[in-house]
Amino acid sequence: MRILLISATLMLVAVMFMAAQADSHTGAGSGDTAVKALIDNRCTSCHGAGRIERAQFDREEWERTVDRMIGHGTSLSRAERDNIVEYLSR
């Protein structure tokens, strides 16, 4: 359980870092802000943002990763899952 918590925290921190970079390059809108907040609340409780930022996954890899985290107990609706995958695979 501790490893899962650490992993989720690392993932969220990485996503936050990637989101900050994406904002500067794409002019992120309010939808991106909501997805970043979702990632911050659901992913970085177990994964650091650095881990998520360093992951250079394509869409399929993010789908598998997020689905695996859901299997480990992360609570996400289908829409939340899809939004996170879309955001991370940019």
Biopython code that builds the backbone (N, CA, C, O; Angstrom):
import numpy as np
from Bio.PDB.StructureBuilder import StructureBuilder

atoms = [
    (1, "MET", "N", (0.829, -1.195, 0.000)),
    (1, "MET", "CA", (0.000, 0.000, 0.000)),
    (1, "MET", "C", (0.870, 1.254, 0.000)),
    (1, "MET", "O", (0.568, 2.234, -0.681)),
    (2, "ARG", "N", (1.954, 1.208, 0.774)),
    (2, "ARG", "CA", (2.841, 2.370, 0.835)),
    (2, "ARG", "C", (3.465, 2.637, -0.533)),
    (2, "ARG", "O", (3.593, 3.788, -0.949)),
    (3, "ILE", "N", (3.849, 1.573, -1.226)),
    (3, "ILE", "CA", (4.435, 1.727, -2.554)),
    (3, "ILE", "C", (3.415, 2.340, -3.502)),
    (3, "ILE", "O", (3.757, 3.194, -4.320)),
    (4, "LEU", "N", (2.180, 1.913, -3.396)),
    (4, "LEU", "CA", (1.121, 2.467, -4.233)),
    (4, "LEU", "C", (0.937, 3.954, -3.953)),
    (4, "LEU", "O", (0.791, 4.751, -4.881)),
    (5, "LEU", "N", (0.946, 4.321, -2.698)),
    (5, "LEU", "CA", (0.795, 5.721, -2.319)),
    (5, "LEU", "C", (1.952, 6.548, -2.860)),
    (5, "LEU", "O", (1.741, 7.632, -3.403)),
    (6, "ILE", "N", (3.150, 6.051, -2.716)),
    (6, "ILE", "CA", (4.327, 6.760, -3.219)),
    (6, "ILE", "C", (4.261, 6.869, -4.738)),
    (6, "ILE", "O", (4.555, 7.922, -5.304)),
    (7, "SER", "N", (3.878, 5.787, -5.390)),
    (7, "SER", "CA", (3.796, 5.784, -6.855)),
    (7, "SER", "C", (2.755, 6.781, -7.353)),
    (7, "SER", "O", (3.013, 7.521, -8.302)),
    (8, "ALA", "N", (1.596, 6.808, -6.731)),
    (8, "ALA", "CA", (0.546, 7.740, -7.143)),
    (8, "ALA", "C", (0.988, 9.184, -6.930)),
    (8, "ALA", "O", (0.698, 10.051, -7.754)),
    (9, "THR", "N", (1.686, 9.443, -5.831)),
    (9, "THR", "CA", (2.187, 10.786, -5.554)),
    (9, "THR", "C", (3.180, 11.208, -6.621)),
    (9, "THR", "O", (3.117, 12.328, -7.129)),
    (10, "LEU", "N", (4.085, 10.321, -6.956)),
    (10, "LEU", "CA", (5.075, 10.628, -7.989)),
    (10, "LEU", "C", (4.406, 10.905, -9.326)),
    (10, "LEU", "O", (4.811, 11.810, -10.056)),
    (11, "MET", "N", (3.394, 10.131, -9.640)),
    (11, "MET", "CA", (2.696, 10.312, -10.908)),
    (11, "MET", "C", (2.017, 11.673, -10.964)),
    (11, "MET", "O", (2.085, 12.360, -11.983)),
    (12, "LEU", "N", (1.381, 12.056, -9.905)),
    (12, "LEU", "CA", (0.677, 13.330, -9.886)),
    (12, "LEU", "C", (1.630, 14.509, -9.984)),
    (12, "LEU", "O", (1.359, 15.470, -10.705)),
    (13, "VAL", "N", (2.736, 14.443, -9.270)),
    (13, "VAL", "CA", (3.719, 15.524, -9.328)),
    (13, "VAL", "C", (4.249, 15.664, -10.754)),
    (13, "VAL", "O", (4.414, 16.777, -11.254)),
    (14, "ALA", "N", (4.509, 14.548, -11.395)),
    (14, "ALA", "CA", (4.987, 14.585, -12.773)),
    (14, "ALA", "C", (3.952, 15.223, -13.689)),
    (14, "ALA", "O", (4.294, 16.012, -14.569)),
    (15, "VAL", "N", (2.705, 14.885, -13.480)),
    (15, "VAL", "CA", (1.642, 15.459, -14.306)),
    (15, "VAL", "C", (1.558, 16.958, -14.094)),
    (15, "VAL", "O", (1.353, 17.713, -15.045)),
    (16, "MET", "N", (1.714, 17.387, -12.867)),
    (16, "MET", "CA", (1.665, 18.815, -12.583)),
    (16, "MET", "C", (2.793, 19.542, -13.314)),
    (16, "MET", "O", (2.581, 20.614, -13.881)),
    (17, "PHE", "N", (3.976, 18.964, -13.299)),
    (17, "PHE", "CA", (5.103, 19.570, -14.001)),
    (17, "PHE", "C", (4.829, 19.631, -15.496)),
    (17, "PHE", "O", (5.056, 20.659, -16.133)),
    (18, "MET", "N", (4.342, 18.533, -16.054)),
    (18, "MET", "CA", (4.032, 18.505, -17.483)),
    (18, "MET", "C", (2.935, 19.514, -17.801)),
    (18, "MET", "O", (2.958, 20.149, -18.855)),
    (19, "ALA", "N", (1.996, 19.658, -16.911)),
    (19, "ALA", "CA", (0.908, 20.601, -17.124)),
    (19, "ALA", "C", (1.432, 22.027, -17.152)),
    (19, "ALA", "O", (0.992, 22.837, -17.967)),
    (20, "ALA", "N", (2.359, 22.334, -16.274)),
    (20, "ALA", "CA", (2.941, 23.671, -16.247)),
    (20, "ALA", "C", (3.665, 23.953, -17.555)),
    (20, "ALA", "O", (3.569, 25.056, -18.093)),
    (21, "GLN", "N", (4.382, 22.970, -18.065)),
    (21, "GLN", "CA", (5.065, 23.137, -19.340)),
    (21, "GLN", "C", (4.054, 23.271, -20.472)),
    (21, "GLN", "O", (4.239, 24.089, -21.373)),
    (22, "ALA", "N", (3.001, 22.485, -20.435)),
    (22, "ALA", "CA", (1.981, 22.540, -21.479)),
    (22, "ALA", "C", (1.293, 23.898, -21.483)),
    (22, "ALA", "O", (0.982, 24.429, -22.549)),
    (23, "ASP", "N", (1.053, 24.460, -20.315)),
    (23, "ASP", "CA", (0.426, 25.776, -20.224)),
    (23, "ASP", "C", (1.248, 26.815, -20.961)),
    (23, "ASP", "O", (0.701, 27.650, -21.681)),
    (24, "SER", "N", (2.552, 26.767, -20.786)),
    (24, "SER", "CA", (3.400, 27.768, -21.407)),
    (24, "SER", "C", (3.486, 27.575, -22.913)),
    (24, "SER", "O", (3.770, 28.527, -23.639)),
    (25, "HIS", "N", (3.245, 26.363, -23.392)),
    (25, "HIS", "CA", (3.351, 26.087, -24.820)),
    (25, "HIS", "C", (2.012, 26.145, -25.541)),
    (25, "HIS", "O", (1.960, 26.499, -26.719)),
    (26, "THR", "N", (0.945, 25.808, -24.861)),
    (26, "THR", "CA", (-0.342, 25.690, -25.547)),
    (26, "THR", "C", (-1.383, 26.701, -25.100)),
    (26, "THR", "O", (-2.453, 26.769, -25.705)),
    (27, "GLY", "N", (-1.118, 27.483, -24.074)),
    (27, "GLY", "CA", (-2.135, 28.384, -23.567)),
    (27, "GLY", "C", (-3.317, 27.613, -23.037)),
    (27, "GLY", "O", (-4.435, 27.776, -23.526)),
    (28, "ALA", "N", (-3.093, 26.792, -22.062)),
    (28, "ALA", "CA", (-4.105, 25.885, -21.531)),
    (28, "ALA", "C", (-5.359, 26.632, -21.110)),
    (28, "ALA", "O", (-5.291, 27.746, -20.590)),
    (29, "GLY", "N", (-6.496, 26.007, -21.340)),
    (29, "GLY", "CA", (-7.765, 26.592, -20.970)),
    (29, "GLY", "C", (-8.251, 26.076, -19.638)),
    (29, "GLY", "O", (-7.525, 25.376, -18.932)),
    (30, "SER", "N", (-9.479, 26.418, -19.292)),
    (30, "SER", "CA", (-10.033, 26.012, -18.006)),
    (30, "SER", "C", (-10.190, 24.505, -17.904)),
    (30, "SER", "O", (-10.116, 23.955, -16.805)),
    (31, "GLY", "N", (-10.405, 23.823, -19.023)),
    (31, "GLY", "CA", (-10.496, 22.363, -19.003)),
    (31, "GLY", "C", (-9.194, 21.737, -18.547)),
    (31, "GLY", "O", (-9.198, 20.776, -17.777)),
    (32, "ASP", "N", (-8.071, 22.281, -19.022)),
    (32, "ASP", "CA", (-6.771, 21.777, -18.596)),
    (32, "ASP", "C", (-6.556, 22.026, -17.112)),
    (32, "ASP", "O", (-5.993, 21.185, -16.411)),
    (33, "THR", "N", (-6.998, 23.166, -16.639)),
    (33, "THR", "CA", (-6.860, 23.479, -15.220)),
    (33, "THR", "C", (-7.620, 22.463, -14.381)),
    (33, "THR", "O", (-7.132, 22.021, -13.342)),
    (34, "ALA", "N", (-8.803, 22.095, -14.827)),
    (34, "ALA", "CA", (-9.607, 21.109, -14.102)),
    (34, "ALA", "C", (-8.941, 19.740, -14.109)),
    (34, "ALA", "O", (-8.951, 19.038, -13.098)),
    (35, "VAL", "N", (-8.361, 19.356, -15.247)),
    (35, "VAL", "CA", (-7.689, 18.056, -15.326)),
    (35, "VAL", "C", (-6.445, 18.060, -14.449)),
    (35, "VAL", "O", (-6.164, 17.073, -13.770)),
    (36, "LYS", "N", (-5.697, 19.161, -14.456)),
    (36, "LYS", "CA", (-4.511, 19.252, -13.592)),
    (36, "LYS", "C", (-4.909, 19.127, -12.127)),
    (36, "LYS", "O", (-4.225, 18.460, -11.351)),
    (37, "ALA", "N", (-6.006, 19.762, -11.751)),
    (37, "ALA", "CA", (-6.475, 19.664, -10.368)),
    (37, "ALA", "C", (-6.895, 18.233, -10.043)),
    (37, "ALA", "O", (-6.632, 17.739, -8.947)),
    (38, "LEU", "N", (-7.540, 17.576, -10.986)),
    (38, "LEU", "CA", (-7.944, 16.182, -10.799)),
    (38, "LEU", "C", (-6.717, 15.295, -10.611)),
    (38, "LEU", "O", (-6.686, 14.451, -9.715)),
    (39, "ILE", "N", (-5.724, 15.486, -11.444)),
    (39, "ILE", "CA", (-4.484, 14.713, -11.322)),
    (39, "ILE", "C", (-3.828, 14.999, -9.979)),
    (39, "ILE", "O", (-3.339, 14.089, -9.310)),
    (40, "ASP", "N", (-3.821, 16.266, -9.593)),
    (40, "ASP", "CA", (-3.228, 16.642, -8.306)),
    (40, "ASP", "C", (-3.940, 15.948, -7.154)),
    (40, "ASP", "O", (-3.296, 15.492, -6.210)),
    (41, "ASN", "N", (-5.253, 15.865, -7.226)),
    (41, "ASN", "CA", (-6.031, 15.259, -6.144)),
    (41, "ASN", "C", (-6.007, 13.742, -6.147)),
    (41, "ASN", "O", (-6.035, 13.123, -5.083)),
    (42, "ARG", "N", (-5.956, 13.135, -7.315)),
    (42, "ARG", "CA", (-6.078, 11.682, -7.392)),
    (42, "ARG", "C", (-4.758, 10.956, -7.607)),
    (42, "ARG", "O", (-4.606, 9.817, -7.166)),
    (43, "CYS", "N", (-3.810, 11.584, -8.269)),
    (43, "CYS", "CA", (-2.577, 10.873, -8.642)),
    (43, "CYS", "C", (-1.397, 11.197, -7.733)),
    (43, "CYS", "O", (-0.647, 10.303, -7.340)),
    (44, "THR", "N", (-1.233, 12.474, -7.400)),
    (44, "THR", "CA", (-0.046, 12.827, -6.621)),
    (44, "THR", "C", (-0.169, 12.448, -5.160)),
    (44, "THR", "O", (0.783, 12.615, -4.397)),
    (45, "SER", "N", (-1.316, 11.945, -4.760)),
    (45, "SER", "CA", (-1.392, 11.422, -3.396)),
    (45, "SER", "C", (-0.528, 10.174, -3.275)),
    (45, "SER", "O", (-0.138, 9.786, -2.174)),
    (46, "CYS", "N", (-0.229, 9.545, -4.412)),
    (46, "CYS", "CA", (0.641, 8.359, -4.425)),
    (46, "CYS", "C", (1.905, 8.567, -5.253)),
    (46, "CYS", "O", (2.928, 7.945, -4.967)),
    (47, "HIS", "N", (1.862, 9.423, -6.269)),
    (47, "HIS", "CA", (2.990, 9.625, -7.183)),
    (47, "HIS", "C", (3.463, 11.063, -7.146)),
    (47, "HIS", "O", (2.655, 11.990, -7.068)),
    (48, "GLY", "N", (4.762, 11.248, -7.201)),
    (48, "GLY", "CA", (5.305, 12.590, -7.321)),
    (48, "GLY", "C", (5.131, 13.102, -8.744)),
    (48, "GLY", "O", (5.116, 12.324, -9.697)),
    (49, "ALA", "N", (5.001, 14.405, -8.875)),
    (49, "ALA", "CA", (4.824, 14.994, -10.201)),
    (49, "ALA", "C", (6.013, 14.704, -11.101)),
    (49, "ALA", "O", (5.848, 14.547, -12.311)),
    (50, "GLY", "N", (7.196, 14.632, -10.535)),
    (50, "GLY", "CA", (8.391, 14.358, -11.332)),
    (50, "GLY", "C", (8.304, 13.043, -12.077)),
    (50, "GLY", "O", (8.734, 12.941, -13.226)),
    (51, "ARG", "N", (7.759, 12.060, -11.435)),
    (51, "ARG", "CA", (7.621, 10.750, -12.087)),
    (51, "ARG", "C", (6.662, 10.835, -13.267)),
    (51, "ARG", "O", (6.908, 10.254, -14.324)),
    (52, "ILE", "N", (5.592, 11.550, -13.080)),
    (52, "ILE", "CA", (4.608, 11.698, -14.148)),
    (52, "ILE", "C", (5.204, 12.520, -15.288)),
    (52, "ILE", "O", (5.014, 12.197, -16.461)),
    (53, "GLU", "N", (5.920, 13.576, -14.940)),
    (53, "GLU", "CA", (6.543, 14.435, -15.945)),
    (53, "GLU", "C", (7.551, 13.680, -16.794)),
    (53, "GLU", "O", (7.639, 13.894, -18.003)),
    (54, "ARG", "N", (8.300, 12.808, -16.167)),
    (54, "ARG", "CA", (9.342, 12.069, -16.890)),
    (54, "ARG", "C", (8.777, 10.969, -17.780)),
    (54, "ARG", "O", (9.444, 10.520, -18.712)),
    (55, "ALA", "N", (7.579, 10.544, -17.504)),
    (55, "ALA", "CA", (6.968, 9.475, -18.301)),
    (55, "ALA", "C", (6.637, 10.013, -19.688)),
    (55, "ALA", "O", (5.833, 10.935, -19.824)),
    (56, "GLN", "N", (7.231, 9.459, -20.679)),
    (56, "GLN", "CA", (6.983, 9.892, -22.058)),
    (56, "GLN", "C", (6.153, 8.822, -22.759)),
    (56, "GLN", "O", (6.604, 8.176, -23.704)),
    (57, "PHE", "N", (4.936, 8.658, -22.268)),
    (57, "PHE", "CA", (4.045, 7.625, -22.764)),
    (57, "PHE", "C", (3.202, 8.149, -23.916)),
    (57, "PHE", "O", (2.905, 9.341, -23.998)),
    (58, "ASP", "N", (2.827, 7.244, -24.795)),
    (58, "ASP", "CA", (1.835, 7.585, -25.805)),
    (58, "ASP", "C", (0.453, 7.327, -25.199)),
    (58, "ASP", "O", (0.346, 6.897, -24.050)),
    (59, "ARG", "N", (-0.584, 7.586, -25.961)),
    (59, "ARG", "CA", (-1.953, 7.455, -25.437)),
    (59, "ARG", "C", (-2.226, 6.050, -24.909)),
    (59, "ARG", "O", (-2.788, 5.890, -23.825)),
    (60, "GLU", "N", (-1.833, 5.044, -25.662)),
    (60, "GLU", "CA", (-2.089, 3.661, -25.253)),
    (60, "GLU", "C", (-1.386, 3.326, -23.934)),
    (60, "GLU", "O", (-1.952, 2.643, -23.081)),
    (61, "GLU", "N", (-0.170, 3.801, -23.775)),
    (61, "GLU", "CA", (0.561, 3.542, -22.527)),
    (61, "GLU", "C", (-0.093, 4.256, -21.351)),
    (61, "GLU", "O", (-0.159, 3.705, -20.252)),
    (62, "TRP", "N", (-0.582, 5.489, -21.574)),
    (62, "TRP", "CA", (-1.274, 6.194, -20.497)),
    (62, "TRP", "C", (-2.582, 5.497, -20.157)),
    (62, "TRP", "O", (-2.953, 5.418, -18.986)),
    (63, "GLU", "N", (-3.284, 4.991, -21.163)),
    (63, "GLU", "CA", (-4.527, 4.261, -20.892)),
    (63, "GLU", "C", (-4.247, 3.056, -20.002)),
    (63, "GLU", "O", (-4.952, 2.831, -19.018)),
    (64, "ARG", "N", (-3.229, 2.290, -20.342)),
    (64, "ARG", "CA", (-2.881, 1.116, -19.529)),
    (64, "ARG", "C", (-2.473, 1.529, -18.119)),
    (64, "ARG", "O", (-2.868, 0.893, -17.142)),
    (65, "THR", "N", (-1.683, 2.592, -18.015)),
    (65, "THR", "CA", (-1.205, 3.041, -16.710)),
    (65, "THR", "C", (-2.353, 3.520, -15.833)),
    (65, "THR", "O", (-2.458, 3.122, -14.673)),
    (66, "VAL", "N", (-3.210, 4.371, -16.380)),
    (66, "VAL", "CA", (-4.337, 4.891, -15.598)),
    (66, "VAL", "C", (-5.294, 3.756, -15.235)),
    (66, "VAL", "O", (-5.798, 3.715, -14.113)),
    (67, "ASP", "N", (-5.549, 2.845, -16.157)),
    (67, "ASP", "CA", (-6.415, 1.705, -15.853)),
    (67, "ASP", "C", (-5.813, 0.837, -14.744)),
    (67, "ASP", "O", (-6.540, 0.324, -13.893)),
    (68, "ARG", "N", (-4.501, 0.675, -14.755)),
    (68, "ARG", "CA", (-3.838, -0.100, -13.703)),
    (68, "ARG", "C", (-4.005, 0.599, -12.347)),
    (68, "ARG", "O", (-4.217, -0.060, -11.329)),
    (69, "MET", "N", (-3.907, 1.934, -12.338)),
    (69, "MET", "CA", (-4.075, 2.681, -11.090)),
    (69, "MET", "C", (-5.519, 2.566, -10.590)),
    (69, "MET", "O", (-5.753, 2.485, -9.385)),
    (70, "ILE", "N", (-6.474, 2.560, -11.503)),
    (70, "ILE", "CA", (-7.873, 2.350, -11.119)),
    (70, "ILE", "C", (-8.016, 0.966, -10.497)),
    (70, "ILE", "O", (-8.728, 0.795, -9.507)),
    (71, "GLY", "N", (-7.342, -0.015, -11.076)),
    (71, "GLY", "CA", (-7.354, -1.370, -10.527)),
    (71, "GLY", "C", (-6.752, -1.449, -9.136)),
    (71, "GLY", "O", (-7.093, -2.330, -8.348)),
    (72, "HIS", "N", (-5.848, -0.513, -8.840)),
    (72, "HIS", "CA", (-5.226, -0.467, -7.513)),
    (72, "HIS", "C", (-6.061, 0.340, -6.520)),
    (72, "HIS", "O", (-5.693, 0.460, -5.351)),
    (73, "GLY", "N", (-7.179, 0.891, -6.980)),
    (73, "GLY", "CA", (-8.069, 1.572, -6.053)),
    (73, "GLY", "C", (-8.283, 3.053, -6.284)),
    (73, "GLY", "O", (-9.026, 3.683, -5.532)),
    (74, "THR", "N", (-7.660, 3.629, -7.295)),
    (74, "THR", "CA", (-7.896, 5.039, -7.591)),
    (74, "THR", "C", (-9.335, 5.213, -8.051)),
    (74, "THR", "O", (-9.806, 4.477, -8.918)),
    (75, "SER", "N", (-10.025, 6.174, -7.479)),
    (75, "SER", "CA", (-11.427, 6.411, -7.801)),
    (75, "SER", "C", (-11.535, 7.450, -8.914)),
    (75, "SER", "O", (-11.296, 8.637, -8.693)),
    (76, "LEU", "N", (-11.901, 6.987, -10.119)),
    (76, "LEU", "CA", (-12.097, 7.877, -11.264)),
    (76, "LEU", "C", (-13.329, 7.433, -12.035)),
    (76, "LEU", "O", (-13.546, 6.240, -12.247)),
    (77, "SER", "N", (-14.130, 8.402, -12.451)),
    (77, "SER", "CA", (-15.230, 8.080, -13.360)),
    (77, "SER", "C", (-14.633, 7.831, -14.744)),
    (77, "SER", "O", (-13.458, 8.111, -14.977)),
    (78, "ARG", "N", (-15.429, 7.314, -15.642)),
    (78, "ARG", "CA", (-14.948, 7.068, -17.008)),
    (78, "ARG", "C", (-14.528, 8.383, -17.669)),
    (78, "ARG", "O", (-13.508, 8.438, -18.357)),
    (79, "ALA", "N", (-15.307, 9.431, -17.461)),
    (79, "ALA", "CA", (-14.982, 10.735, -18.051)),
    (79, "ALA", "C", (-13.684, 11.290, -17.471)),
    (79, "ALA", "O", (-12.856, 11.828, -18.206)),
    (80, "GLU", "N", (-13.503, 11.161, -16.148)),
    (80, "GLU", "CA", (-12.267, 11.623, -15.523)),
    (80, "GLU", "C", (-11.071, 10.859, -16.071)),
    (80, "GLU", "O", (-10.030, 11.443, -16.374)),
    (81, "ARG", "N", (-11.232, 9.551, -16.194)),
    (81, "ARG", "CA", (-10.164, 8.706, -16.734)),
    (81, "ARG", "C", (-9.805, 9.151, -18.147)),
    (81, "ARG", "O", (-8.628, 9.300, -18.477)),
    (82, "ASP", "N", (-10.815, 9.363, -18.974)),
    (82, "ASP", "CA", (-10.577, 9.763, -20.358)),
    (82, "ASP", "C", (-9.906, 11.133, -20.441)),
    (82, "ASP", "O", (-9.015, 11.339, -21.265)),
    (83, "ASN", "N", (-10.327, 12.064, -19.594)),
    (83, "ASN", "CA", (-9.726, 13.397, -19.585)),
    (83, "ASN", "C", (-8.264, 13.353, -19.161)),
    (83, "ASN", "O", (-7.426, 14.042, -19.742)),
    (84, "ILE", "N", (-7.960, 12.554, -18.159)),
    (84, "ILE", "CA", (-6.575, 12.421, -17.702)),
    (84, "ILE", "C", (-5.714, 11.813, -18.804)),
    (84, "ILE", "O", (-4.626, 12.310, -19.092)),
    (85, "VAL", "N", (-6.198, 10.746, -19.414)),
    (85, "VAL", "CA", (-5.437, 10.094, -20.490)),
    (85, "VAL", "C", (-5.204, 11.078, -21.637)),
    (85, "VAL", "O", (-4.091, 11.177, -22.153)),
    (86, "GLU", "N", (-6.234, 11.796, -22.030)),
    (86, "GLU", "CA", (-6.103, 12.771, -23.120)),
    (86, "GLU", "C", (-5.057, 13.828, -22.773)),
    (86, "GLU", "O", (-4.192, 14.149, -23.588)),
    (87, "TYR", "N", (-5.143, 14.354, -21.580)),
    (87, "TYR", "CA", (-4.220, 15.405, -21.153)),
    (87, "TYR", "C", (-2.775, 14.901, -21.116)),
    (87, "TYR", "O", (-1.870, 15.569, -21.614)),
    (88, "LEU", "N", (-2.564, 13.734, -20.531)),
    (88, "LEU", "CA", (-1.205, 13.220, -20.378)),
    (88, "LEU", "C", (-0.588, 12.766, -21.693)),
    (88, "LEU", "O", (0.636, 12.747, -21.825)),
    (89, "SER", "N", (-1.404, 12.405, -22.653)),
    (89, "SER", "CA", (-0.860, 11.877, -23.901)),
    (89, "SER", "C", (-0.572, 12.964, -24.935)),
    (89, "SER", "O", (-0.198, 12.649, -26.065)),
    (90, "ARG", "N", (-0.736, 14.215, -24.580)),
    (90, "ARG", "CA", (-0.429, 15.322, -25.507)),
    (90, "ARG", "C", (1.051, 15.437, -25.731)),
    (90, "ARG", "O", (1.497, 16.308, -26.479)),
]
sb = StructureBuilder()
sb.init_structure("model")
sb.init_model(0)
sb.init_chain("A")
sb.init_seg("    ")
for serial, (resi, resn, name, xyz) in enumerate(atoms, 1):
    if name == "N":
        sb.init_residue(resn, " ", resi, " ")
    sb.init_atom(name, np.array(xyz, "f"), 0.0, 1.0, " ", f" {name:<3s}", serial, name[0])
structure = sb.get_structure()
